[in-house]
Amino acid sequence: MDKIIIYGGEKLKGEVRVSGSKNASLPIIASSLLTEGWNILHNIPDLADITTIKKLLVSLGVQIEGDNPLRINASNITNCEASYDLVKTMRASILVLGPLVARMGRARVSLPGGCAIGARPVNLHLKALKDMGAKIDLRDGYIEAETSKLKGAKIYFDIATVTGTENIMMAATLAEGTTLLENAAREPEVVNLADVLNHMGAKIYGAGTTMIKIEGVESLHPVEDTIMPDRIEAGTYMIAAGLTGGDVKILECEPAHLDALINKLNEAGMDITILNGGLRVAGGKKIISVDIKTLPYPGFPTDLQAQMMVLMALGNGISVVRETVFENRFMHVNELMRMGADITVEENSAIVRGVPMLRGAPVMATDLRASASLILAGLVACGKTELSRVYHIDRGYECIEKKLSSLGARIERVRG
């Protein structure tokens, strides 16, 4: 099994380009199920999760060619079942449910797996589809959905769910009548999906707000479109630059998507400059401890909580990190403590007392963002850090060791 080896102590300097967004690519790839003909998608990242959803679509009878651009033709769907073997590794596989039910009138999708960061129930997706007239059964670990024709409905999400908003937004494009999504997720990835669907001929209004209106249409047509940059990857490199006291230009990202992080890094003593098509992050003389509370967008992203905790581990005081989006998302804490961090977890909060230094150690990734935090910790730790279970990082970061190496980090992948 592969490992990543890091020798800490190098300041990151130079330029790094951000890849296309994983969390935007997955629903947009799934949206190809709504059309006949060839969809062409640019800026698709080379990630394990992308490979998984491509395999899933091929199992449904979809034609797929190339990588970037990715060409997808769902003219002849021959199977409406997303099997457990494919779905178990990636929760986002649930995103084929809405498009299949909308276009084919039926779907059988395994209950999802993915990162072990707490319960992310799909009941909100299922309740919405029921409200739109679908018959839903849970049987043998599968969701079975069937309808003659989805009907527009008023949907209220008890929790602002990103995949729920995306799934039902896709389903509603081909429903009869108008659908209103209340308390919808506002993430930029939702907006990117809505833009692509509108290019396909959908009628979606209000994406990026808590109220989305979708007027159903008879059919959609294929498009050629481009995936937005990955704001979580960009944020990870921003934190890495500040953490190491470096000076890094992060190119091909959208600073407006990173306001919450920029504000916190400014508070923590980093110097951030907005550039044309990106930004520059320079580390300060010291790291100032700041409190963090994760929230749905436009709040501080839960997907950057673990990385920010590494920064706070070297702060000059005490910070409190509150996780309000997912429970059980502090699994990186024990590994950081093995490296010398002083962290105490109390329910959904972590109290982080800054220490003068971290020490390299053998550590193990427990989920995607935890793996990124351990790599960041290795960049500033004294000595050698050896990260195992790196398949987690490959789900969401394209060539992270190569990109960090280009900035001066001493990091390499050892094939196992």
C-alpha positions as CSV (number, residue, x, y, z in Angstrom):
1,M,0.0,0.0,0.0
2,D,1.3,3.4,-0.9
3,K,2.7,5.8,1.7
4,I,3.6,9.5,1.6
5,I,6.9,10.5,3.3
6,I,7.5,14.1,4.3
7,Y,10.6,15.8,5.8
8,G,9.4,19.0,7.5
9,G,11.0,22.4,7.8
10,E,10.8,23.9,4.3
11,K,9.0,27.2,3.6
12,L,6.7,26.8,0.6
13,K,7.5,29.3,-2.2
14,G,6.3,29.6,-5.8
15,E,3.1,29.1,-7.7
16,V,0.5,26.3,-7.7
17,R,-2.4,25.8,-10.0
18,V,-5.8,24.6,-8.6
19,S,-7.5,21.6,-10.2
20,G,-11.2,21.4,-11.1
21,S,-13.6,20.9,-8.1
22,K,-14.3,17.3,-7.1
23,N,-17.5,18.4,-5.4
24,A,-18.7,20.2,-8.5
25,S,-17.5,17.5,-10.9
26,L,-19.4,14.6,-9.3
27,P,-23.0,16.0,-9.6
28,I,-22.3,17.5,-13.0
29,I,-21.1,14.2,-14.3
30,A,-24.2,12.6,-12.8
31,S,-26.4,15.2,-14.6
32,S,-25.3,13.8,-17.9
33,L,-27.9,11.0,-17.2
34,L,-30.6,13.5,-17.9
35,T,-29.7,13.9,-21.6
36,E,-29.1,12.1,-24.8
37,G,-26.0,12.8,-26.9
38,W,-22.4,13.7,-26.0
39,N,-21.8,16.0,-23.0
40,I,-18.2,17.4,-23.0
41,L,-16.8,18.5,-19.6
42,H,-13.5,20.4,-19.2
43,N,-11.3,20.9,-16.1
44,I,-12.2,17.4,-14.6
45,P,-9.6,16.5,-11.9
46,D,-7.8,13.2,-11.9
47,L,-9.1,11.7,-8.7
48,A,-10.2,8.3,-7.3
49,D,-13.8,9.6,-6.8
50,I,-14.0,10.6,-10.5
51,T,-12.8,7.2,-11.5
52,T,-15.5,5.7,-9.3
53,I,-18.4,7.7,-10.7
54,K,-17.2,7.0,-14.3
55,K,-17.3,3.3,-13.5
56,L,-20.7,3.7,-12.0
57,L,-22.1,5.4,-15.1
58,V,-20.5,2.8,-17.4
59,S,-22.3,0.1,-15.4
60,L,-25.5,1.9,-16.3
61,G,-24.8,1.6,-20.0
62,V,-23.3,5.1,-20.4
63,Q,-20.5,5.7,-22.9
64,I,-17.5,7.5,-21.6
65,E,-14.4,8.7,-23.5
66,G,-11.3,10.6,-22.4
67,D,-10.4,12.2,-19.1
68,N,-10.0,15.9,-19.5
69,P,-12.1,16.8,-21.4
70,L,-14.5,14.1,-20.4
71,R,-17.1,13.0,-22.9
72,I,-20.3,11.4,-21.7
73,N,-23.1,9.9,-23.7
74,A,-26.2,8.6,-21.8
75,S,-28.4,8.0,-24.8
76,N,-28.8,4.3,-24.1
77,I,-29.2,3.6,-20.4
78,T,-29.5,-0.1,-20.1
79,N,-29.4,-0.5,-16.3
80,C,-30.9,1.6,-13.5
81,E,-29.1,-0.1,-10.6
82,A,-26.1,1.4,-8.8
83,S,-24.5,-1.6,-7.1
84,Y,-23.1,-1.7,-3.5
85,D,-19.6,-2.5,-4.8
86,L,-19.3,0.9,-6.5
87,V,-21.4,3.0,-4.1
88,K,-19.8,1.8,-0.9
89,T,-16.6,3.8,-1.5
90,M,-18.2,7.1,-2.3
91,R,-21.3,8.7,-0.8
92,A,-21.7,11.0,-3.8
93,S,-22.9,8.0,-5.8
94,I,-26.4,8.8,-4.4
95,L,-26.4,11.6,-7.0
96,V,-27.4,9.2,-9.7
97,L,-30.7,8.6,-7.9
98,G,-32.5,11.9,-8.9
99,P,-31.5,11.9,-12.6
100,L,-32.4,8.2,-13.1
101,V,-35.8,8.5,-11.5
102,A,-36.5,11.7,-13.5
103,R,-35.5,10.3,-16.9
104,M,-36.1,6.6,-16.6
105,G,-38.9,6.5,-14.0
106,R,-37.0,4.1,-11.8
107,A,-33.7,3.5,-9.9
108,R,-32.2,1.0,-7.6
109,V,-29.3,2.6,-5.7
110,S,-27.3,1.1,-2.8
111,L,-27.3,3.0,0.4
112,P,-24.0,5.0,0.3
113,G,-20.7,4.6,2.0
114,G,-17.6,6.9,1.9
115,C,-15.6,8.7,4.6
116,A,-16.5,7.7,8.2
117,I,-17.1,11.3,9.4
118,G,-20.5,10.7,10.9
119,A,-24.1,10.1,9.8
120,R,-25.1,11.9,6.6
121,P,-28.5,10.4,6.1
122,V,-30.2,10.3,2.7
123,N,-33.7,10.6,4.3
124,L,-34.0,14.2,3.1
125,H,-33.4,13.0,-0.6
126,L,-36.0,10.3,-0.2
127,K,-38.7,12.4,1.5
128,A,-38.3,15.0,-1.3
129,L,-38.7,12.3,-4.0
130,K,-41.8,11.0,-2.2
131,D,-43.2,14.5,-2.1
132,M,-42.7,14.6,-5.9
133,G,-44.7,11.4,-6.4
134,A,-42.1,8.7,-6.4
135,K,-42.7,5.4,-4.6
136,I,-39.7,4.6,-2.3
137,D,-38.8,1.3,-0.7
138,L,-35.7,0.4,1.3
139,R,-34.9,-3.3,0.7
140,D,-31.8,-5.3,1.2
141,G,-29.6,-2.3,1.6
142,Y,-30.9,-0.6,-1.5
143,I,-33.1,2.4,-2.3
144,E,-35.8,1.4,-4.8
145,A,-37.6,4.3,-6.4
146,E,-40.3,4.3,-9.1
147,T,-42.7,6.8,-10.7
148,S,-44.6,7.2,-13.9
149,K,-43.7,10.9,-13.8
150,L,-42.3,13.2,-11.1
151,K,-44.5,16.1,-10.2
152,G,-43.3,19.5,-9.0
153,A,-43.6,20.1,-5.3
154,K,-42.7,22.4,-2.5
155,I,-39.7,20.9,-0.7
156,Y,-38.4,22.0,2.7
157,F,-35.0,20.6,3.8
158,D,-34.8,20.4,7.6
159,I,-31.0,20.7,7.2
160,A,-29.3,22.5,4.3
161,T,-28.0,19.5,2.5
162,V,-25.6,19.9,-0.5
163,T,-26.1,16.5,-2.1
164,G,-29.8,16.7,-1.3
165,T,-30.2,20.0,-3.0
166,E,-28.3,18.8,-6.0
167,N,-30.1,15.5,-6.3
168,I,-33.6,17.0,-6.1
169,M,-32.7,20.0,-8.3
170,M,-31.6,17.5,-11.0
171,A,-34.8,15.4,-10.6
172,A,-37.0,18.5,-10.7
173,T,-35.6,19.6,-14.1
174,L,-37.7,16.9,-15.9
175,A,-40.7,17.0,-13.4
176,E,-44.1,18.1,-14.4
177,G,-44.7,21.6,-13.0
178,T,-42.7,23.8,-10.7
179,T,-40.6,22.7,-7.7
180,L,-39.5,25.0,-4.9
181,L,-36.6,24.0,-2.7
182,E,-36.6,25.8,0.6
183,N,-33.6,26.0,2.9
184,A,-31.5,24.9,-0.1
185,A,-27.7,24.7,0.2
186,R,-25.9,27.8,-1.1
187,E,-22.5,26.3,-2.0
188,P,-20.7,27.4,-5.2
189,E,-20.8,23.8,-6.4
190,V,-24.7,24.0,-6.3
191,V,-24.5,27.1,-8.4
192,N,-22.1,25.5,-10.9
193,L,-24.5,22.5,-11.3
194,A,-27.4,24.9,-11.8
195,D,-25.5,26.8,-14.5
196,V,-24.7,23.6,-16.3
197,L,-28.3,22.4,-16.1
198,N,-29.6,25.7,-17.4
199,H,-27.2,25.4,-20.3
200,M,-28.8,22.0,-20.9
201,G,-32.2,23.8,-21.2
202,A,-33.4,23.6,-17.6
203,K,-35.2,26.5,-16.0
204,I,-33.6,27.0,-12.6
205,Y,-33.8,30.3,-10.6
206,G,-32.2,31.3,-7.3
207,A,-29.2,28.9,-7.1
208,G,-26.9,30.3,-4.5
209,T,-29.8,31.4,-2.3
210,T,-31.9,29.4,0.2
211,M,-34.8,29.3,-2.2
212,I,-34.4,27.6,-5.6
213,K,-37.2,27.5,-8.1
214,I,-37.2,24.8,-10.9
215,E,-39.7,24.8,-13.7
216,G,-39.8,21.4,-15.2
217,V,-39.2,20.9,-19.0
218,E,-39.9,18.1,-21.4
219,S,-36.2,17.3,-22.2
220,L,-32.7,18.5,-21.8
221,H,-29.9,18.6,-24.4
222,P,-26.1,17.9,-24.0
223,V,-23.6,20.7,-23.4
224,E,-20.0,21.5,-23.4
225,D,-19.0,23.1,-20.1
226,T,-16.2,23.8,-17.6
227,I,-16.0,22.7,-14.0
228,M,-15.2,25.4,-11.4
229,P,-11.9,25.4,-9.5
230,D,-11.7,23.4,-6.3
231,R,-12.1,25.8,-3.4
232,I,-11.1,23.2,-0.8
233,E,-7.9,22.4,-2.6
234,A,-7.1,26.1,-2.9
235,G,-7.8,26.6,0.8
236,T,-5.6,23.7,1.7
237,Y,-2.6,25.3,-0.1
238,M,-3.4,28.7,1.4
239,I,-3.2,27.2,4.9
240,A,0.0,25.3,3.9
241,A,1.6,28.5,2.8
242,G,0.8,30.3,6.0
243,L,1.7,27.3,8.2
244,T,5.2,27.1,6.7
245,G,5.8,30.8,6.8
246,G,6.0,30.6,3.0
247,D,5.0,32.8,0.1
248,V,2.8,31.1,-2.5
249,K,0.7,32.3,-5.4
250,I,-2.4,30.1,-5.8
251,L,-3.6,30.3,-9.4
252,E,-6.8,29.5,-11.2
253,C,-9.0,29.7,-8.1
254,E,-11.9,32.0,-7.2
255,P,-11.1,34.2,-4.1
256,A,-14.8,35.0,-3.7
257,H,-15.5,31.4,-2.7
258,L,-12.9,31.6,0.1
259,D,-14.0,34.7,2.0
260,A,-14.5,32.9,5.3
261,L,-11.0,31.3,5.1
262,I,-9.4,34.5,4.0
263,N,-10.9,36.4,7.0
264,K,-9.6,33.7,9.5
265,L,-6.1,33.6,7.9
266,N,-5.9,37.4,8.1
267,E,-6.8,37.2,11.8
268,A,-4.2,34.5,12.2
269,G,-1.5,36.9,10.9
270,M,-1.2,35.8,7.3
271,D,-0.8,38.4,4.5
272,I,-3.2,37.7,1.6
273,T,-3.4,39.5,-1.7
274,I,-6.1,39.0,-4.3
275,L,-4.7,38.6,-7.8
276,N,-6.2,38.4,-11.2
277,G,-7.3,34.8,-11.3
278,G,-6.0,33.8,-7.9
279,L,-4.4,35.0,-4.7
280,R,-1.0,35.2,-2.9
281,V,-0.5,34.0,0.7
282,A,2.5,34.9,2.8
283,G,3.1,33.7,6.3
284,G,3.4,36.1,9.2
285,K,6.1,36.3,11.8
286,K,3.9,34.3,14.2
287,I,0.7,32.4,14.1
288,I,-2.1,34.1,16.1
289,S,-4.6,31.7,17.7
290,V,-8.2,32.2,16.4
291,D,-11.5,30.5,17.1
292,I,-13.2,28.6,14.3
293,K,-16.8,27.5,13.9
294,T,-17.7,25.4,10.8
295,L,-21.0,26.3,9.1
296,P,-22.7,25.7,5.8
297,Y,-21.6,28.1,3.0
298,P,-20.8,31.0,3.2
299,G,-19.6,30.1,6.7
300,F,-16.2,28.4,7.4
301,P,-16.1,25.1,5.5
302,T,-16.1,21.9,7.4
303,D,-13.8,20.5,4.7
304,L,-11.0,22.9,5.9
305,Q,-11.5,22.4,9.6
306,A,-8.8,19.7,10.0
307,Q,-6.2,21.7,8.0
308,M,-6.9,24.8,10.0
309,M,-6.5,22.9,13.2
310,V,-2.9,22.1,12.2
311,L,-2.3,25.9,11.9
312,M,-3.8,26.5,15.3
313,A,-1.7,23.7,16.8
314,L,1.3,26.0,16.3
315,G,-0.5,29.2,17.4
316,N,0.7,31.5,20.2
317,G,-2.3,30.9,22.4
318,I,-5.5,28.8,22.8
319,S,-8.1,28.4,20.1
320,V,-11.5,26.6,20.1
321,V,-12.6,24.8,16.9
322,R,-16.3,24.0,16.9
323,E,-17.6,21.5,14.3
324,T,-21.3,22.0,13.7
325,V,-21.7,20.3,10.3
326,F,-20.7,16.7,10.9
327,E,-20.2,14.8,14.1
328,N,-17.2,12.5,14.5
329,R,-15.0,14.8,12.4
330,F,-12.2,15.0,14.9
331,M,-10.6,11.7,14.0
332,H,-7.4,13.5,12.9
333,V,-6.9,14.8,16.5
334,N,-5.3,11.6,17.9
335,E,-2.8,11.5,15.0
336,L,-1.9,15.2,15.5
337,M,-1.4,14.5,19.2
338,R,1.1,11.7,18.2
339,M,3.0,14.5,16.5
340,G,3.0,16.7,19.6
341,A,-0.1,18.8,19.3
342,D,-2.0,19.7,22.5
343,I,-5.7,19.2,21.7
344,T,-8.6,18.3,24.0
345,V,-11.9,17.3,22.4
346,E,-15.1,18.1,24.3
347,E,-18.2,16.9,22.4
348,N,-18.3,19.0,19.1
349,S,-15.4,21.3,20.1
350,A,-11.7,20.9,20.2
351,I,-9.5,23.1,22.4
352,V,-6.2,23.6,20.7
353,R,-3.3,24.9,22.8
354,G,-0.5,26.1,20.6
355,V,2.9,24.3,21.0
356,P,6.4,25.5,19.8
357,M,6.8,22.6,17.3
358,L,5.4,19.4,16.0
359,R,7.5,16.2,15.6
360,G,7.4,13.8,12.7
361,A,5.8,10.4,13.3
362,P,4.1,7.5,11.6
363,V,0.5,8.5,11.1
364,M,-2.6,7.1,9.5
365,A,-5.2,8.9,7.4
366,T,-8.8,8.3,8.6
367,D,-10.7,10.3,5.9
368,L,-10.0,12.6,3.0
369,R,-9.6,15.9,4.8
370,A,-7.8,14.3,7.8
371,S,-5.2,13.0,5.4
372,A,-4.6,16.5,4.1
373,S,-4.2,17.9,7.6
374,L,-1.6,15.2,8.4
375,I,0.4,16.1,5.3
376,L,0.3,19.8,6.4
377,A,1.5,18.8,9.8
378,G,4.3,16.9,8.2
379,L,5.4,20.0,6.3
380,V,6.2,21.8,9.6
381,A,7.2,18.9,11.8
382,C,10.7,18.3,12.9
383,G,12.0,15.1,11.2
384,K,10.2,12.5,9.1
385,T,6.4,11.9,8.9
386,E,5.1,8.8,7.2
387,L,1.5,8.8,6.2
388,S,-0.3,5.5,5.4
389,R,-3.7,4.8,4.0
390,V,-3.1,7.5,1.4
391,Y,-6.0,6.2,-0.8
392,H,-8.0,8.8,1.2
393,I,-6.0,11.7,-0.2
394,D,-6.3,10.4,-3.7
395,R,-10.1,10.7,-3.5
396,G,-9.9,14.5,-3.4
397,Y,-6.4,16.0,-4.2
398,E,-4.9,15.7,-7.6
399,C,-1.1,15.0,-7.4
400,I,-0.8,16.7,-4.0
401,E,2.8,15.4,-3.4
402,K,3.9,16.7,-6.8
403,K,2.3,20.1,-6.3
404,L,3.8,20.5,-2.9
405,S,7.2,19.3,-4.1
406,S,7.1,22.0,-6.8
407,L,6.8,24.6,-4.0
408,G,9.9,23.3,-2.3
409,A,8.4,20.7,0.1
410,R,10.4,17.6,0.7
411,I,7.7,15.0,0.0
412,E,7.4,11.8,-2.0
413,R,5.1,8.9,-2.6
414,V,6.5,5.5,-1.9
415,R,4.7,2.8,-3.9
416,G,3.7,-0.2,-1.8
